[in-house]
């Protein structure tokens, strides 16, 4: 969910980016960039394919009008049983 803290409006110009953790947050390079559309309540969903990514650390970020709104770190690793 994404809304303005000031007035509760849903921002426009939303974008989801995926980059390696070592890559620049401002300049990338980005592995994926996807425009997002939020509902009137600010809910959004997105799909980013992670299969085939090399092992390592990555950052998913949501930007609103070019400003970082939130981010999550993910780790691509092997699972052994």
N, C-alpha and C positions, 0 to 999 in steps of 0.2 A: 504494500500500500504506500502511496506517495501523495503527500499534500503539503501545501505551504504552511509553515509554522505560524506565519503572521495572520493569514485570513482564511485558511482551510481550503483554498482553491486547489484544483488539480493542475499542475504545471503542464505546459505543452513542450514540444521539442525533446521528448524522452528518448534515450538511446541506451542500449545494453552493449557493453564491450567486454571482450575476453582478451587478456594479455598474459604473457609469462610474467612471473613476479619480478624478474630482473628488468623488464622493459619499463620505459618511462611512462608514468601516468599521464603526462601531457602529450607526448609525441609518439607513443607506441613503440614498436609496431604492434598492431592489434591482430589477433588471430581471427576474431569475429567482431562485427559491428552490426547491431540490429536495431532498427527503430522500434519503439514501443508505443502502444496505444493504451491509455488507461481509461477505465470506466469513469462515470461521473463521481463515483465514490473513491477513486484513486487506485483501484485494484488493477493489476496487470499480470500477464504471464508471458513467458518467452521460452523458446526451445533453442538450445545451442548444442550441437553434436560434440561430444567429448571423445568418441571412439576414434582411435587412430592418433590421438595426441601422444607425443613422447612423454615418458615419465618425467615428473617434475611438479613445481608449484606454479599455480596460475591464480589470477585475480579476475573475478566477475565484478563489473562496476555498472551502476545505473547513474546516468547523467541527465540532468534537467536543464535545458538551454545551455549546455556546455559546462555546467557546474556539477561536480561530483555530489551525488545525493546519498549513496550507500555503496558498500563493497563487501565482498565475501571472498575469502581465500579458499582454494580447493587444491587438493594434492592428487595427482594421478600416479598410482603406484600398482605394483603387482599384489594380488591376493593369492596366497598359497595355502592349500589345505593339507 
